[in-house]
Amino acid sequence: MDAPSTRRSVVESPRPSFSEPEAAEIAERVFGLAGRVTPLSSERDQAFLVGDGARGGGVLKISNAAERAAVIDMEAAAVLHVLSVDPEIPLARPIARRRPGSGLEAYRDEVAGPDGVHLVRMSERLLGRAAVAGSSLDAGALRAFGAVVARLGRAMRGFRHEQADRELLWDLQHVLRLRPWVEEIEPPDRRALVSRALDRFERRALPRWAELRSQVIHGDVTLENALLDERSRIGGIVDFGDMSHTALVVDLSSALESLLRGRDAAGALRAARSFIDGYEGVTPLEPLELELVADLTTARTAMTLVITTHQVAADPSRADYIDASAEGYWHLLEVLDGVDPGEAAAALGAEVPSEAKRLGARRGTVLGSALTAPTYDPPLYLVRGEGTFLFDEGGRAYLDAYNNVPVLGHSHPRVTGAIARQSRRLATNMRYLHHAVVELAERLVETMPPDTGLDTVLFVNSGSEANDLAWRIARAWTGRTGGIVTEHAYHGISDAIAALSPEEWRAGAPSHVETIAPPDPRRIASDAWAAQVDGAAAALAERSAAPAVVMIDAAFTSDGVFRPDPGTMRVLVERSHAAGALYVADEVQVGHGRSGEALWSFVADGIAPDLVTLGKPMGNGFPIAAVVTRAELVDRFATTTEFFSTFGGSPPAAAAALGVLAVIEDEGLVARAEEVGGFLEAEIVGIGSPTIEQVRRRGLTIGVELAGPAPGELVARVLNRMRDRGVLIGSTGPRGEVLKIRPPLSITLEEAAMIAPALAGSLAD
């Protein structure tokens, strides 16, 4: 066995063999503690409870003769460090010896025995039940156990000691060094079971070991080293003898090995998930840790069986301590061996991708025919996003020039961190005070021009809800029931707002809605465009549905992307007010800097809307939306109803939205949107393809209209060809004839330079 000689001698050396009277004499002479002495079980040392069981007794530990003083000092130092960081963790404080000493030396002494000199120490006695069966613990106890293990690990992360780098056989990173001892296991089927566990570790965990978080850990927070109170919560943690500097997740594997014994496969996975829930309430696990924790628990169980089998073979006197629990470990290893590693990882919270074809079939079966079909053929199966790129299950990267939700790019650390931190602290609703919600509302009001009077914010969950709420407020203010939108507009999916979204119409226009053409100079002169509102309002009045709102997305995204001049937009608002309607600036798609001119497009247009609706990019992927309006409109609305949204403006959502606003400002993303948008427009125009009818842009929203007898079919083919080239874009327009290019505002010029060549090649195909 190629194990370190120091550690091998500790594992293989015989346990001390002091009698109870001898232990009593040592306790009184060395530590000044007298009383009845009761032996306690121990793997390689001797331990005795000193006292009559009342609080205030102590635990005497006589170490294996091969143990070194430096290791004993490290254990005492670790306990003192943890108690200084988190005094509520129930650890037994070391008791100083009677003989004077300085530093850590004061907590140990030496005694002579038949097989050499032994180090002895004393610690406070903790009360609780020992050796409790893991299968007796319910979900609440398991969560509590996990939380204490996490707190202990968190308290130890600042601890350093040179002895922690020793090569300890009980440290899971050295488990493959035990292979020579596997041959000692009988019968052969059990030997094969252990070998499979070690093979699994070597195949799945070892290649990625260096990626795992590491620090000094306890290494053995098991039911053998934990005392439980009457509620089965940890009331004491003992025995720091297996400390080492290793992967943090090793602490979970040792605890789970103890907690899962006596359970079947389904019960073991449920119990493990409850334990992990408790752990993650204190210290969230990284994706790789979640992916490997089942493999490490399997390897830890195999390790226990290999080492204990070898110890009994080397010293039969240890059989009384070891054999009593061996069958429980064998049963657990059989259970873990019988669960597919991927399924186990998924059950414990790891993201394990499914096979794409199967997933597509499952999607169609359970999500129904009304759901919009996947954009690409075959569907694209994405598992991760980072910055401006998305990654499929095979690891291939795609430039995301499609989504305007991740305005900062995918998985921006400022936002994901804010969501995670706030979710761990508090996730509730607006029936209570919370600073993040108020700060967000104040921040939004600050971004509104003072002369608009936009001073009040109402929070909801999506752009659809924001537009729905704006519609309700407008109806309450005007007493009217009609709406005016552009011909192919999209404003949301609620019953009321789908009626104001011609893109969604399948059975004709509702009687209370009129449409106007988008500002396409090929169809209508610029100076005549805004006057369309007059005709639409008159048509509604004839049907007793005078307009309550004119609702406009100022990028005209669903109409095919257009950019009217600001003067025309000002006339549109004037005509809306003249018709008795409120003007709703739908900033759900063009807001948060996408216009490239200001945070909100209506500011660049120089208009004063009555209501502003925000959504999509507001939380960079986390659901949050808002209506910003004047207090007088909200006051009128309040006379007709009381407004509340369960999740609207939750603390995590507000934290996300505050992060988005801060990053847009800090990273100068409004200016970047215009810079990159102008670059992209020039690059696409420069393609010079006769298939391109027109290139239109507002900020970093670009519409490329294609020509031909069936432009919608051509667009669909181009989307798939661009996907093949690693660039994702979308489509829009009444006939699907427009390529929609709308990357995150964080995209760089170098990344944007990938788009035009991919488009040129796809058009050429």
N, C-alpha and C positions, 0 to 999 in steps of 0.2 A: 504494500500500500504506500503510495507516494504522498502521504500526508505529512504535514509539519511535525517534527519529532516532539516538540513541546506539547502540542495539542493531542498527539497520539498517546503520550504518557498519561495525560489527565483522563482521557476517555477510557484507557485500558487499565490504569492502575487500580488496585483494589480500594474499596471505600474504607475510611477509617473504621476502627472497631472499638471505640471507647464504650465502657459500660455506663449505665445510668448514674451510679454513684460517682464515677469519675467525671461525668459531664456536670453533675451538681457541684462537685468540688471546683471545677474550672470556672463555672459561672460565678460562684461566690468569690473565689480568690482573685480572678482576673477582672471581673466587672462589678463585683459587689452586689450581685443579685442572688438571693437565696429563695428556696421554695421547691415544690415538687417538680421533678423532671419527667417529661413525657416525650418519647421518641416520635419524630415526624419522618415521613417518607422523603427520600432524596435519591437522585439518580447516581451521583458519584461522590457526594459528601455525606456527612452526618449532621442531622439537625435535631434540636431538642427544644420543646416548649418549657420554659422555666417559670414557675409560679403556680398559683392554685386556680388559674383560669380567670381571675378577676382582671379588670383593666389595669394596666400598669406593669404586667409581666413582660417577659422578653423572649426572644428566640435566639438560642445559641447555635452557631454554625461552625462546625469543625471541618475545615477544607481538606480535600484530597491532598496527599503529601506532595503531589506533583504541581500543585497550584502555586503561582508566583505572587509575591507581595504586591508587585506593581498592578496586577490584575485586580486583587482585592481592593487596592486603593482606588482604582478606576471605578469600581462598583459603588464605593462610598461617595466618591466625588459626583457620580451621576445622580444618585439619590438627592444629595444636597443641592445640586444644580436644578433638578426638576422642581423641588420644593420651593426654591427661590423664584422660579418663573411662574409656577401654578401651584400655590400652596394647598389648593383644594383637591389635588390628585392624592388619593389615599395611599401613600407610601409609608413604609416603616422607616423612621429616622434611625440612623446608626447611633449606638450608645458608646460613649468613650470608655476606655479601660480605666481601672483605678490607678495604675502606674502612670506617672507623668509622661506626656509625649506631646509633640507638636505636629500640626498639620494633619494630614490623613493618617499618619502613623499612629495617632492617638486612638484610632478606632479598631486596631487589631493588636494581636499578640501572638506568641508562639507557645506551643505545648509539645512535649515529646510523647510519641506513641510507639507501639511495637514495630511499625513499618517506617518510622522516620519522624521528622519534625512537621507539625501541622500548624497552619495559621488558623486562628480562632477570632470570631467577631460576634457581636451581640447587636440585635436591632430591637426596636420597640415591638411589642406584641399588638397585632391588629385583630379585631374580633370579626367573626363571620364563619360561614359554612365553607368547608373545603371539599374538593373532589366531587362537586355537583355534576350530575350527568348533563351533558350538553343538550340532549334531546328533551330535557324537561323545561328548557327556557322558551318562553313565548316570544312573539315578535317584539314586544316592548322591551323585554330584557335583552334581546339580541341587539336592538338599536342602541340601548344604553351602553352595552358592552363595547360596541363599535365606537361610540362617542368617546369613551374613556381611553381606548387604544389610540384614537386620533389625538386626543389631548396630550397623552404621554409622548407621542411622536413629535407633536408640535413643540412641547416643552424641551425636548432633547435636541431639536435641530441646531441649537447654538452651542451644543456641548462638543468639546474636542478633548481627545486624550490619545497619546501615542499608542497605548495598548489596544485601542479600538481597531487598529489595523492588523491585529494578529490574524492568522489564518485558522479560523475556528471551524471545526467539522460541522457544527450545527448551523453554520451560516450557509444558506441555500445556494449561494454562488459557487460553493465548492462541492455540490452534491455529486457531480460526475466522478469525483475522486473516490467515491465509495464503490465503484463498479467491482473491484476485486473482492469485496466482502459479499457481494450479491451471491456468489457461489456457495456461501455458507447456508443459504436459505433452503429449507426443505418444506414440502415436496416441490417437485419441478414446476407445477402449475403456479404456485405462489412465487417461485423464482422468476418465472416468465412475466407475472403480473408486475413485479417490481421493475423488471427490465423495461417493460413498455412505458412505465411512468418516467423512467430516466431518459428513454428515447424521446418521449414527448417533450421533456424539458430541453433536451439537446436540439430538437428540431424547431420548436416554437419560441422558446424563451432565450436560450443562450445567444443566438445571433443578434438579439436586440437588447441584451443586458446592459450594455454601455449607455443606452438611451434612457434608462430608468433613473428617477431621482434617487439620490443616495445621501445617507447621513448616518450618524451613530443611532442605533435603535436598541430597544430592550431585547427583541428577538424571541421572546418566549412568554407573551402574555396569554397564557392558556388557563383553562379551568384548574389545572394543577398548581398554578402560581397566582390564582386570584381567589380572594375570599368574598363570598356573596352575602348580602344582608337578607332580611326576611322577605324583601320584594324581589330577590334574585338580581339585585344590582351590585356592581363591584363596590365592596367596602374596603378592599385592601389589595395591593399588588406587591408580591414578594419576588425575590430571587432575580438579581440582575446578572446572573452568571453566564448568560449567553449573549451578552452585549457584543456588538461588532459594528464596524462601519460597512454598510451594505445597502442594498436597495430598500427604500422605505416600505415598499409593498410586501417585503418579507414579513413584516409585523402582522399583516393581514393573513398571510398564509399559515403562520403558526397558530394564530387565534382561531381561524376557521377549521383547521385540522382538529382542534379541540371541541369546537362547538357543533360540528356536523356529525360526529360519531353517533351511531344509533338511529340515523334517519335514512329513509329511502331516497331515491334520486330526486323525486319532485320535492320532497320535504327538505332535502339538503340545499337545493337551489333556492327555495323560498327563504330558508334560514340565512343563507349566505347573503341574499339580497337585503334582508332586514338589517343584518350586521353592517353591510356596506352603506345602507341608508344612514345609519347612525354615524358611521365614520365620515361620510361626505358632508354631514351637517356641520362638521368641524373643519375637515380638510378635504376638499374635492379631489377626486382621483383624476389623473390624466388618462386620456384614451388608451394608451398602451398599457397602463396599469390595470385598467378594467379588462382589457383584452387578455391579459396574462394571468390574472389572479387565480382562475380555476386551474391552470396548468401548474402554477407554483404551489397551490394547495395540494395537488396530486403528488408533486415531487417531494413536498415536505412530509407527506404521509409515508411515502416510500422511504425517505431518509430515516424517519423514526424507526421503521421496521428493520432497515439494514443495520443501523447503529446498535439498536437494542439487541438484535439477534447476535451481533458480534460481541457485545458486552457480556451476554450470558455465556457465550462459548468461552470467552476469556476468563470470566469470573462467575461460576455458577451461583455464588452467594447472592448475586443481584437478581436472580430469577424471581424472588418473592416480590420485588418492586416492579419488575418489568412484565412478567407473564400475565399478571392480573388484567392488564389493559390491552394486551396484544390483539385479542380477537376483535375488539372494537376497531382498532386500526386496520386490520385486514378487511373487515366488512366495509369500512369507509373507502379503502383503496379500490375494492371491487365496484362499489357504487360509482366512484369518480371515473374509473376505467370504462364503465359502461355508458357514459354520456359523451356524445360527440363534442370535441373541444370547441368547435365553432358555436354549437348550440349552447354550451355552457357559458361561453363568453357573452353571447347575446342575452341569455337569461340574467346575467349579472350586470348588464347595463352597457356592454360594449356594442359599438355599431358594427354589425357584421353584414355586409351587402348580400342581397339575394341574387340569384342568377337572373339576368335582365329579361329573357323571354318569359320565364315563369312569372316574374313580377308584373310584366305587362298584361298577362292573362288574368292574374289576380286582380289587377286594377280595374279591368273592364268588368269583371264579375261583381265586385263589391261596391264600386263607385258609380256605376250606372251610365246610361247613355246620354244624359243631359250634360254631363261634365265635358268641357272643351277637350278635344282630343290632344294628345301630346303634339308638340310643334313639329318634330322631325320624324322621318320615316326611314329606318326603324327608330323607335323612341330612344332618346338619349337618357342614359341612366347615370345621374350625377351623385357623387357621394361626399364631395368636399368643395369648399370655395375658399380662396385666399386672394385678397387684393382684387385685381380685375380678371382673375382666372377661375374657372371651374374645372373640376377633375372628375372623370368617369371612373367606373369600378376597376378599370384596368390601369388607372393612373395617368391616362392621357390628359393633357391640359388643353382647355379651350378658352380663347379670349372672349369674355362676356361683353358683347356690345349690344345686348338685348334688354337687360333689366334696368329699370330706373329705381327699383326699391333699394338696393345696396348703394346708395348715393356716394358713400365713402369707400366703396369696395367691400368685398365679402369679408366677414369675420374681422372687422376692424377692432383692434384690441381695446381702444378707448371705450367703445360701445359694449362689446361683449363683456369686458371687465365690469363696467358699471351695472349691467343687467345682473350678472352673477353675484356681485357683492350685495346689491340691493335685494335680490331674491333671497339670499341667505339671511339678511337682516329682517326684512318685512315685505310682504306682498299682500296688500289689502286694498280697500277701496276708499272713495272720497267721503265716506261718512265720518272719517277721522281726519285730524290735521296731519299734514306731512309737508315738510319743507320743500321737497323736490317738485311736487305738483305746483305749489305756489311760485317757486322760482321759475319754473318753465313758463307758466302763464305770464309772469312779469317779463321774462325774456322775450316772449313772442310779441307782447304789446310794445316793447322797446323797439322791435324791428319794424313796426308799422309807422308810416309818416304821421307826425302829430296832427296835421290838418285833416286827416281822414276821420278822426274821432273813433278809430277802432281801438277800444279800450277794454273789451271783455272777451274772455276765452271760455269755451265749453269743450270738454274733452270726450271723445268717443274712441272707437277701436279701428275704424277703417274709413277710407275716403267715401265709400258708399254711405256709411252712417253719417259722416260729416255733411254730405250733400243732402241727405234725407232730413237732417236736423235743420239745415239752412232753409230747405223748402218749407218745413213746418213753421219756422220763425217768420218767414216771409208771408205765409198765408195768414198767420195771426196778426201781423202788422197791417197788411193791406186789406184783409177780408176778401181776398180774391182767390181764384182757383186755377188760373191758367199759367202755362209756362212756355218760354221761347228758348230754343236751343238751336245749334247748327245741325245740318242735315244728317250727318253721320256721327254725331257726338256720342261719347260714352261718359256717363257720370256715376254709374254704380248699379248694384244688383238688387236693392230693396224693391218692393212692389211699387212704391211711389217714384223712386228714382229710375228704375228700369223704364218707366213711362216717359221719363225725360232723357232717355238714352236710345236714340234711333238705331244705333248699332245693334241693339238687342231686339228690335221689333221684328216679329215674324207674321203678325196679323194686322199690319197697317198701323197708322198713327192714332193714338188715343185722341178723343175729341177735345180734350183740354190742353193739347200741346200743338204748337205751330213751330215750323223750322225755318231757318234762314240759311242761305248758301254760305259756305266758308269764304274767306277773302281771297278767292282765286281770280286774279285779273283776267284770266282767259274766259271767265264766265260773266263777271260783273265788274264794272268800273269801280275804282277805289272810292270815288266821291259819292257813289250811289249805294255802296255796300251797307253802311249803317242805317240808311233809310228803310231797309227791309223790315226793321223792327216795327215801323208804322203800319205796314201792310199786315204783318203777323198779328199785331195787337188788335187791329180792326177785325180781322177774321175771327179771333177769339171772342171779341165782344159780341159779334153776331151770334155766337153759340152760347152766350151768357157765361163765358169763362174768361173774363178780362184777366190780363197777365199779372201774376204776383211776382214772377221772377223772370229775368233774362240771365241764363247761366252759361258761362263761356269758359272753356279751356283755352287760354291765350296762345298755346302752341298749336291748337287745332289738331291734336295728335291723331285722333281717330278719323278725322276728315282727310288726313294725308299729309299733315304738317304744312302750315302756312305761317307767314310772318307779316301781318298788316303793319302799316306805319302807325306810330303812336297817335297821330292826329286823328286817324280813323277810329281808333279805339276810344278816344275821348268823345267823339261824336256818338259812338254806339252807346256809351253810358248816358249821355245827355238824352238821346232818343228813348232809352229805357225808362228814365225817370219821367220824361214827358208822357210816356204811355201809362204811368202810374205804377210801374213795376220796380222792384228792388233789383240791383245788379249784384250777381254772385260771381266773384272771381274764383273759379275752380283752379286752385294751385296744386291740386293733388299730383298732377303729372309734371307740370312745368316749374313748380316752386322749388324751394330749397336750393336755389342757385342755378338750376338747369338752364335758365334763359341766358346765362352768361353776362347779364347786365346788372342784376341786383339779386338779392336773396329772393324777392318775389317779383314776378313778371309785371304785375300791375304797377309797381313802383317805377319800373323802366318805361311803362306806357304812360305814366303821368296821370293816372286816373284814381278816383276815390271810390272803391266799391262799398256797398253796404254790408256785404258779408264776404269773408274770405274762408275758403275751405282748404284744409291741409290733410295729407294722408301719405300713402305709399312710402316715400323715403324718410318720413319723419322719424322713424325709429330704426332706420337702416336694416329693416327686416323684422323688427319687433313690432307687434300691432299697437299702433297709437295714431290717432287722428284728432283734428280739432276744427272748431268753427271760431273765427275771430270776428267780432262785430261790435256794434255800439250798445252801450248799456241800455239805452232807451228801447231798443228792439227786444232785448232780453227781458226787460221789465214788462213789456206788453205780453210777450210770450208767457211769462210767469203767471199772468192773470188767467191763462187758459189751462195751464197744466203745471205739474212739478216735474222737473227734469232730473234724471239720474241714470248713470250707466255703471253697471257693476264693475267692469274692467276698465272703463274709460278713465285715463289719468291715474292708473295705479302707480305706486312708487317705482317698480322696475321699469314701467313704460316711460315714466317721466325722466328717470335716470338715463335711459337710452336716448330720448329726444334731446335732453340737455347735452349729452355727449356729441350728438350729430351737429347741433348748432355750433358747439365749440370747435369741433374739428374743421367744419367748413370755413370758419374764420381763421383758425390757426394755420391751416394748410393752403389758404388762398384759393379755394376751389371754385369760387364764382369766376374769378379771372381765368383760371385754368379752363373752365368750361368754354369760355369764348375763344381762348387761344387754340385749344384742341379742336373745337368745332369748326373754326375757320380753316385750320389745317386740313381737317378731314374733307370739308366741302371742296377745297381746291384740289385735293388728291383725287376725289371721285370725279369731279368735272374733268380732270386731266386724263381720265381713262379714255375718253373720247369714243365710247361705244355708241353705235346708232340705236342700240336697244334702250339706252337711257333717254327717256323723254324729258325729264326735268329733275334737277337737284334743288331741294328746298331745305331751309335750316332756320331754327331758332335756338341759339346757343349750342348746346350739345345734344339737341334732338335733330336728326337729319332724316328727311324723307327722300328716297330715290324712286321716282315714278318710272316704271318700265312701260315701253310701248309694245304694241303687237295686238293681234286679234284676240288672244286669251292671256292678258297680262297677269291675271291671278294665278293661272297654272304655271306661268313662267317664274313668278315670284316664289312659288312653292318649290320649284326645282332648284332655284338659286339658293334658297335657304339650306337645302340639303347638301348642295355642293360646297357651300361655305362651311357648313358643319364638318364636312370631310376634310376641309383645309384648316380646321381648328379655330374657326371664328363663328360665333353665334350672333345672329341678328334676328329681327322679327319682321312682321308685315302689318300693314294698316291700309286704310283707304276703303271707300265704298265697295270696290270690287276686289279688294285685296291686292291692288295693283302697285302698292308702294312698299319698298323695302324700308323698314324702320330701324335706324341705327341710333342706339341710345345707351352708350356705355356708362359705367359709374363715373362720377366727376373726378375721381382720383386717377383716371387713366393718364398715362404719360404719353408724350409725343412718340417715343420709341414704340410703345405698345400700340398706339393708334396707327402707326405706320404699317401694321400688319393687315389693316382692314381693306384698303383699296386694292392691293395686289390680289388678295383673296377674292374680292368682288370681280376684278377684271378676269381672273382665271375662271371663275364660275360662270360669268357671262359668256366667255369664249367656249366653254363646254357646251 
